[in-house]
Amino acid sequence: MTRLRIALHLSFAVLVLLLLTLSSRPAVAHGGGIDAYGGHNDNKKGNYHSHQGTCAGRAFDSKADAIKAGCKR
């Protein structure tokens, strides 16, 4: 490869990495407390979701639905 082609490939790779870095969003933890069932109400989404226990990673319409599903910490 010629020097010009190598420089173009390198420039393209740097541009792609820069765009990927600028377009990604960092993961931000929220300050919601965890209750005895391992979850809490999410006011933005209007549901109840679990972080810990038997239902970790699941979302429910309400805390009552999570309890019915057998969620435990």
Phi and psi in degrees as a GROMACS rama.xvg file:
@    title "Ramachandran Plot"
@    xaxis  label "Phi"
@    yaxis  label "Psi"
@TYPE xy
-79.6017  163.256  THR-2
-61.0542  -37.5623  ARG-3
-63.8139  -42.8518  LEU-4
-65.4796  -40.6028  ARG-5
-63.0252  -43.5794  ILE-6
-63.2521  -39.7346  ALA-7
-65.832  -42.9446  LEU-8
-63.2707  -42.5857  HIS-9
-65.0309  -42.4911  LEU-10
-62.1593  -41.6631  SER-11
-63.6896  -43.1152  PHE-12
-63.2491  -41.9235  ALA-13
-64.4649  -41.4505  VAL-14
-62.69  -43.7061  LEU-15
-62.983  -46.1939  VAL-16
-62.1832  -39.9561  LEU-17
-63.778  -44.2482  LEU-18
-64.7042  -40.5924  LEU-19
-65.012  -39.3608  LEU-20
-66.681  -42.9644  THR-21
-74.8509  -25.1663  LEU-22
-90.3756  -11.8804  SER-23
-83.0192  148.996  SER-24
-110.002  135.699  ARG-25
-72.7031  149.599  PRO-26
-78.2758  130.127  ALA-27
-121.452  127.31  VAL-28
-75.0893  150.398  ALA-29
-104.298  161.901  HIS-30
-91.9461  15.758  GLY-31
-69.7176  133.911  GLY-32
-75.0359  159.817  GLY-33
-103.533  132.098  ILE-34
-92.0717  -171.299  ASP-35
-65.1787  -15.7867  ALA-36
-99.0109  3.02566  TYR-37
86.3899  13.1329  GLY-38
-142.996  -168.332  GLY-39
-163.992  167.05  HIS-40
-75.5057  138.234  ASN-41
-106.322  104.869  ASP-42
-68.2154  -29.2948  ASN-43
-70.5043  -42.0678  LYS-44
-92.5082  -14.3286  LYS-45
72.6714  30.7177  GLY-46
-136.886  -175.85  ASN-47
-116.575  129.451  TYR-48
-134.622  152.761  HIS-49
-103.631  142.902  SER-50
-112.626  -26.599  HIS-51
-133.031  163.026  GLN-52
86.5103  -158.991  GLY-53
-69.8584  -18.8356  THR-54
-114.139  20.0907  CYS-55
-53.6758  131.681  ALA-56
88.6564  -4.12419  GLY-57
-101.287  153.121  ARG-58
-121.254  147.252  ALA-59
-132.746  158.939  PHE-60
-65.6514  -29.8125  ASP-61
-154.141  167.563  SER-62
-64.728  -36.2234  LYS-63
-59.5818  -39.9382  ALA-64
-65.1501  -36.6137  ASP-65
-65.986  -40.666  ALA-66
-65.1098  -42.1993  ILE-67
-61.4507  -31.8332  LYS-68
-77.9369  -5.6647  ALA-69
87.0868  23.5346  GLY-70
-64.8072  131.862  CYS-71
-138.894  150.891  LYS-72
